[in-house]
Amino acid sequence: MDVVLKTVTPVSLVQARPSREEAMDAVRTLLAWAGDNPRREGLLDTPHRVVDAFDEWFSGYTKDPVKELARTFEDVQGYDDIVMLKNIDVESHCEHHMAPFLGKAFVAYMPTNRVVGISKIARVVEIYAKRLQTQESMTVQIADAINDALRPAGVAVLIDAEHQCMSTRGVHHKDVTTITTTFTGLFKTDADLRGRFLRLTEQK
C-alpha cells in the first residue's frame, strides 16, 4: 500500500481575507452568542463600527516597518552617543484574548554611520503594536527591525504595559504592568551603557 504524505501549508499562506460583509456577519454571530439580539436597534450598526475599529486597531498588517526605516542619513557629524525615544504610546492587542494592552515604549540605539528620522522609530513601534502578538515578541520585533535597517552598535527596547486580559478578566488584578526588555550589541555587552538606558527610562 502506498503511503501518501500530506504537506501542511501554513494557514496564512492559504487563508483568503474575508470580505467586509463576512466580517460583519462574524460580529453578529458573536453578539448573538453573547446573548443579545444583533437585530435590535442599538446593535444594528455595531458590526459596521466593530469592523471599522478592527481596521484601525490592526492596521499594522498593511504597513511595512522596513520601508519606514529605509531612508537614513549618514551625515551625523561625529555623533556617537545614544539616540533614544521615550514614552512612545503602545496601543496593542494580545493574541491570546484579543484584549487591549496599553503602555509606553522606550527605544534607543547607538548609531554607527547613519541615523533615521526620529518619527520613523515611533512608526515602527506603532506598526508592530497594531498587530496581534505577545508583548515579548513585539519587543524583539522592534529591536530586530532597527538592527536590520541601521546596523547600529546596539539597540535597547523596553515596553511597560497594562494588559486588560489580566485587569478586566481572569485574576482581575488592576494596576499591574508588564515590563519586557531586549538588548543587542553594546547594550547587551556593556553593563554601564545598559544601566544608563534603564536610568533614562525612569527620568521624567
C-alpha positions in Angstrom: 0.0 0.0 0.0 1.3 3.4 -0.9 1.6 6.0 1.9 0.5 9.5 0.9 2.3 12.2 2.9 0.4 15.4 3.2 2.2 18.7 3.1 0.9 21.1 5.7 0.8 24.7 4.4 0.6 27.5 7.0 -2.9 28.9 7.2 -1.5 32.4 6.5 -0.5 31.3 3.0 -3.9 29.9 2.0 -6.4 31.8 4.0 -8.1 34.4 1.9 -9.0 37.6 3.7 -12.8 37.6 4.4 -15.0 40.3 2.8 -16.2 43.2 4.9 -19.7 41.7 4.9 -18.3 38.3 6.1 -16.5 40.1 8.9 -19.7 42.0 9.9 -21.6 38.6 9.9 -19.0 37.3 12.3 -19.7 40.2 14.7 -23.4 39.5 14.5 -22.7 35.9 15.4 -20.6 36.9 18.4 -23.4 39.3 19.6 -25.9 36.5 19.4 -23.5 34.2 21.2 -23.1 36.7 24.0 -26.9 36.5 24.5 -28.1 39.7 22.7 -30.1 40.3 19.6 -27.9 41.7 16.8 -31.1 43.0 15.1 -32.2 45.2 17.9 -31.9 48.9 17.2 -29.0 49.7 19.4 -26.9 46.9 17.8 -27.8 47.4 14.1 -24.7 49.5 13.3 -22.4 47.7 15.8 -21.0 45.2 13.2 -20.1 48.2 10.9 -18.4 50.0 13.8 -16.5 47.0 15.0 -15.1 46.2 11.6 -14.0 49.9 11.3 -12.4 49.6 14.7 -10.6 46.4 13.7 -9.4 48.1 10.5 -7.7 50.8 12.7 -6.6 48.5 15.6 -4.9 46.0 13.2 -3.6 48.4 10.5 -0.1 47.2 11.2 -0.7 44.2 8.9 -0.8 46.5 5.9 2.3 48.5 6.9 5.9 47.6 6.3 8.4 48.6 9.1 11.3 48.1 6.8 10.1 50.8 4.4 9.7 53.2 7.4 13.4 52.8 8.2 14.6 52.8 4.6 15.6 56.4 4.4 18.6 57.0 6.5 21.0 59.9 7.0 24.8 59.4 7.0 25.8 62.9 8.0 25.9 62.5 11.8 28.8 64.9 12.2 30.7 62.7 14.6 27.7 62.0 16.9 28.4 58.7 18.6 26.1 58.5 21.6 22.6 57.2 22.4 19.6 58.2 20.3 16.6 57.5 22.4 12.8 58.0 22.2 10.9 57.8 25.5 7.2 57.3 26.3 6.1 56.2 22.8 2.4 55.2 23.2 1.7 51.5 22.8 -1.9 50.5 22.0 -2.0 46.9 21.1 -4.0 43.6 21.5 -2.7 40.3 22.8 -3.0 37.3 20.6 -4.4 35.1 23.4 -7.6 37.0 24.2 -7.6 39.9 21.7 -7.8 42.1 24.8 -6.0 45.5 24.7 -2.7 46.2 26.4 -1.7 49.8 26.8 1.5 51.3 27.8 4.8 53.0 26.8 7.8 52.0 24.8 11.4 53.3 25.3 13.7 52.7 22.3 17.3 53.6 21.9 20.2 52.8 19.5 23.9 53.6 19.2 24.4 54.8 15.7 27.5 53.8 13.7 27.5 55.8 10.4 23.8 56.5 9.9 20.7 57.6 11.7 17.0 57.7 10.9 14.3 60.3 11.4 13.1 60.0 15.0 9.4 59.8 13.9 10.3 56.6 12.0 11.2 54.8 15.2 7.8 55.7 16.7 6.1 54.5 13.5 7.9 51.1 13.8 6.6 50.7 17.3 3.1 51.6 16.1 3.2 49.2 13.2 4.1 46.2 15.4 1.7 47.3 18.1 -1.2 47.3 15.6 -0.9 43.5 15.1 -1.8 40.6 17.3 1.2 39.3 19.2 2.6 39.0 22.7 4.4 41.9 24.4 7.5 39.8 24.4 7.5 39.1 20.7 6.7 42.8 19.9 9.7 43.9 22.0 12.1 41.7 20.0 10.5 42.6 16.6 11.1 46.3 17.2 14.7 45.8 18.1 15.3 43.4 15.1 13.8 45.9 12.7 16.1 48.7 13.9 19.1 46.4 14.0 18.5 45.2 10.4 17.9 48.6 8.9 20.5 50.7 10.7 23.2 48.2 11.6 23.9 50.2 14.8 26.4 49.4 17.5 23.4 48.3 19.7 19.7 48.6 20.3 17.7 48.7 23.5 13.9 48.4 23.8 11.8 48.5 27.0 8.0 48.2 27.0 5.9 48.8 30.1 2.2 48.0 29.6 -1.0 47.1 31.4 -2.9 44.0 30.0 -6.6 44.2 30.1 -6.8 40.4 29.8 -5.4 40.5 33.4 -7.2 43.6 34.7 -10.7 43.0 33.4 -10.9 39.2 33.3 -9.3 36.2 34.9 -7.4 37.3 38.1 -8.8 40.9 37.9 -5.6 42.5 39.1 -5.6 46.2 38.3 -2.5 48.5 38.2 -0.2 45.6 37.4 2.1 46.3 34.5 4.3 44.0 32.5 7.9 45.1 31.6 9.8 43.5 28.7 13.2 44.4 27.5 15.6 43.3 24.8 19.2 44.4 24.2 21.6 43.9 21.3 25.2 44.8 20.6 26.7 47.2 23.1 23.6 47.4 25.2 23.9 43.7 25.7 27.6 43.6 26.4 28.2 46.9 28.2 26.5 46.9 31.6 27.2 50.6 32.2 25.5 51.5 28.9 22.6 49.3 29.6 22.3 50.8 33.1 22.4 54.3 31.6 19.5 53.4 29.3 17.4 52.0 32.1 18.0 55.1 34.2 17.0 57.3 31.3 13.7 55.4 31.1 12.9 56.4 34.7 13.7 60.1 34.3 10.8 62.5 33.7 
